[in-house]
Amino acid sequence: MLGFYKERQGRWISGVFAGIAKRFVWDPKWLRALFLAILIFVDHKFLLVLAYVALAYFLPYRQTFYAERYGTGPRKRKEAEKIYPWQ
């Protein structure tokens, strides 16, 4: 999902803003303040809260995101035949 994920460290509710802030190297406090300001001044509060709940449900945690993207466990070397120059 475009490289977005939730973050377990620094989260308040579900980690959505902490993950987005970490992705763009922002401070999560400013992102939360922006969300609250928009929530106060917008008429469609239900849609904004619904979007947050949808992100909280569908975004994976960072650890899961990287495990699916790059795999887990130690790297494996390919088994290859040894090449001897004297043969």
N, C-alpha and C positions, 0 to 999 in steps of 0.2 A: 504494500500500500504506500508507494512512493517513498519508502524509507522512513516512515513515521512509526513510532513505537511508544509504549508507556514506560515509565521509569519507576522502579521500586524505591530508590533512594531520593529523598527530598519531596516525596509526594504528600499531599494533604488528603485528598479523597481517593482518587483512583490512579493518579500518576500521569494523566493525560497532558497537563500543562508542563509538568516536569520533563516529560519525554520530548515534547515539541520544543521547549526552551533549550534542551540539551542538543537537539538536532541543529538548531540555528545559532547556538552559542549565545543565548540570551539569558537573562535572569528570570527565573520562573515567577518571581514576585510581580514583575511588570506585566507579564502575560496574564496573571490572575487579576491584577488590578484593571487591565484593559477589558477583560471579560466581564468583570463586575460593573464597570462603567457602561459598557454596551448593554448589559442586562438591565441597568437602571433606566437608561434613556430610550430603549427600543420598545415598541408596542407589542411585538410578537415574542414575549418572553418564553412561552411554551416551546416554540421552535428552537430557540437557542439552547434551552435546557435539554430538549430532545436530541439535538445535535451532540451535546456533550455526553449524554448517556449512550448514544450510538457509538461515539468514539471510544468511550470507556469499555464498551462491550466488544467491539470489533478489533481494536488495536492490540497487537501482541505486546508482551513485555519485552524489554530490550534483550534479555538473555535468550528468550525463545526466538526472537527475531534473528539474532546472530547464529543461533544453533541451527535454524532452518536454512539460513543463507550459506553458512560456511561449514556446517557439520560440527560434530563434537568428537572428542577423543584425540588421541595422538595421531600425528601424520604417519602415513604408511609409505614406505619406500617400495618402489616397483622392483620386483625380482627380475634381474636382467642377467644375461650371460656375461661372464667375465671375458674380456678380450686380452689375450696374451700376444705380445708382439713377436714372440719367437716361434709361433706355430705357423 
